[in-house]
Amino acid sequence: MATHPNGSPQSLTPQDIDTWLQSAVARHAALHIQAVSPWPSHYLQDVLTEMSELLQEAFEEVRVMSAQSREESQAARAQGHALCERSAHLLAQSAAAMERFAQFTPPPPEAIREAERRMLAIFQHGQERKGEEG
């Protein structure tokens, strides 16, 4: 497993994993060929020991990759949670700003027309009174 200069595990890429798997398969195949060869029994014991070591290495690599995956998943969840909190904060700020600036937005066209209609009625009613007085 690759490590940073400070000794912490480095993120594995899919290519790293493929390389490791190909190496493990090749080592296994070589050991299997040795195991089925007609060699003395003490040699067979050495091959079985190497196979056992290969299996232990595989377990350790899987454990490390699992731990790394778990850490990355937790970091992604934490980042997602932080982004959700930030989004909620920004939405609240936006809503507050919209409330503050609502007084500066023009009224809808219907309201303007209604106000103009009332003003016209007041003006016309005032003109009629002047005509009655005069």
N, C-alpha and C positions, 0 to 999 in steps of 0.2 A: 504494500500500500504506500502510495506517495505521501510525503510529509512536507510541511512548510519548514523553513530554516529554524523556526522556533520550536519545532517538534510536534505541532498539532497536525492532525490529519488534514490532508488537502482534499478538496472536492474531487470526486471521481467523475470522469466523463464517460459516456457510453463507450468510447473507443478504449479507455483504460480497462473497463470491465471486459470488453470483448477480447482484448489482448491477454488479460489474466486468464479468462476462460479457455482461450485457445492454448495457452501455455499449460494449464492444468490438464486439459484433454490430451495434449501431446505427451506430457509426463506420464499420465495414466496409461496411455497406449504403450509407451516404452516399457513401463513396469509390468504391464500385462504380458507383453511378449516375453519378457524375462521370466515371468512366473510360470508360463506354460512350457518353457524350454526344459529339456531333460538335463537339468543340472543337479548337482548334489543337494541334499536337503538343507544343509547349512546355508547355501546360497539362496534357496527359496525363503528361508527365514529372513535374510537381509532384504529381499524384495518385498516381503509382507510388511516389514518394518518401514520401508520407504513408502509403501502404499498407505500405511497408517499415518505417517507424517504428512503425506500429501492431503489426506482427508482432514487431519487436524488443521493444516494451513487453510484449507477450503472453509472449514467451520469458522476460523478466525476472520477470514476475509468477509464472509457473509455477516458475521457479527458486527464487524466494523462498518460495513456498508449499511446495515440495518440501523446502527446507531447514528450514522451520518444522515441517513434519510429521515430518521425521527427528528434530529436536531433541525434539519432544513425545513421540515414540515412545521415544527413548532415556531420557527422564526417566521415562516410565511403566514401562519395563523396570527402571530403577534402583529406582523406588519398589516395584515388585513384588518385586524381589530383597530389598530391605530388609524388606518385610513377611514374606516367607518366612523370613528369618533371625530376625526377631522372634518369629514363630510357633514356630519350632523351639526358640528359647530358652525361651519360655513353656511349651511342652510338656515340655521337660527339667526346668524348675522344678516343674511340676505333678507329674511322675513322682517327683522327689526328695521333694516334700512328701508324696505318697501313701505312699512308703516310710517316711518318718519317723513318720507318723501311723498306720501299719498296726497298731502295737502297741496303739493305743487303740480299734480297732474291735472290737466284740464278736464272739466266735466264732460260727460258723453254728449254727443250732438243733440239728443232728444231733450236733455236738460237745458241746453243753451236755447233751443227753439222755444221751449216752454217759458223760460225766463224772458225771452224777447217778446213773446206773445203777451205775457202779463204786463211788461213795460209798455207795450203798444196800447194795451187796454187802459192802463192808468193814464197814459198821455192823451188818448182819445177822450176818455171820460173827463179829464181836466179841460180839454179844449171845448167840450160840450158845455161845461159849467161857465166858462168864460163867455160863450155865445149867449147863454141864458141871462147872464148878468148885464151884458152890454146892450 
